[in-house]
């Protein structure tokens, strides 16, 4: 048991890695390319601290479908509640829900993709290989 705990020393758990975009090996905040343009939810090619190759992991767009359904339902429910409770003009809905939806989607994609990459790393998941190749 001691060897296993020493092996995992310094590695973040799944939740901190997902919430803060931490490298699953060293815990540095180097998982994403940067805060500009379309790179908000794009992985960096590798960790700038320990050199872990993030391109070796296949996270794909799995979180996007669930995120669309969850955030869409949440925004619709909240918008209906605001409309029935306060009857604001249309522009108030635009000012409320467009930024809220944008921030929720970006944060959700980052958290979802980070969690999947950290889970792949922790479980050493990979593509199945045939024994004869």
N, C-alpha and C positions, 0 to 999 in steps of 0.2 A: 504494500500500500504506500510505503514511503517513496518508492521510485515513481509511482504514478503522480503523487502530489508534487514532487520536484519537477517532473516533466511538464505539468500544467502551471507551474509557478509563473506569475506575470501575465498569464493569459486572461483576458476578460471573459466574463460569463456571457451567455446569450443575450440577456436583456440589456446590459450596458453596451455591448457591441452593437446591438440594433439601434438603441436610442441615440448613441453618440457617434456612430460611424467609425468604430475602433477596429484596428487590424486584429484579426483573431489570433495571431501568433504573439505579437509584442504589446498590443494594447494602445498603440499610437493612433492619433486621429488622422490617419492617412488613407482611409478607405476610398474617399471620393476625390475626383479630379479637382474640383473647385467650385466656388459659388457663382460662376458667371455663365450666362446663356443656358445652353442645353446641358451643361455639365453638372447641373444640380443633383442629378441622380445617376451619374455615370461613374463607374469605378475607375480609379486610377490604374495605370498598367501594373504597378507594383508598389509595395509599401516603401516609402522613403526612409523609414527607420531600419527595418530588418531585411528588406528586399524580397518579401513573400510575393510571388507572382499571382496577382488576382485574376489574370486572364485564364488561368488553369481551372477556375471554377465556373460551372455552368448554372447561373442563377436564372437566366432568361427573364421573361416577362410574367412569370407566375403571379407575383403580387398585384399586378395591374388590374386583373379581372376582379379579384375580390375587393380591391380598393375602390374600383368604380362602383360596384354594387353597394358597398357599405357607406361610402361618403355620399353617394347620390341619394340613398334612402335617408341618411341623417340630414342632409341639406333640405330635402323636400319636406320632411317632418317639421324641421325648425321653421322653414319659410311659411308653411301652413299655419303653424302656431302663432307666428308673428302677425300674419295677415288676419287671422280670426280674432286675435287679441287686441291689436292696435290699429288695423286698417291703414297702414302707412301708404304714401304714394309709391308708384313703381320704382322711382329712382332710389328710394331708400332700400328697397330689396336689392337693387343692383349694387349699391355701395356696401351692403352687408354681405351678400352671398358670393359675389365674384371673388373678392380677396380671401374670404374664408375657405372657399372651395379650392382656390389655387394653393394656398398654404397647406391645407389638409392633404391634398394630393401629393405635393412635393415632399412634405415630411413623411407621409405614409409610404411613398415609394422608397425613400431612403431607408426608413426603418425596416420595411419588409425585405428589401434586397439585402440589407446588412444582416438581418436575422437568418436568411437563407444561406448566405455565404458563410457566416459563423457556424451554422449547423453543419454545413458540408465539411468545413475544416475540422470541427470537433469530432465528427464521426468518420473522417477520412473517406468520405463518399467519392465515388468516381464512376466512370463508365464501366460496365461489365466487359470483361475481356475473355476471349475464348482461350482455352488451355492449349490449343494447337498452334497458336499464332505467336 
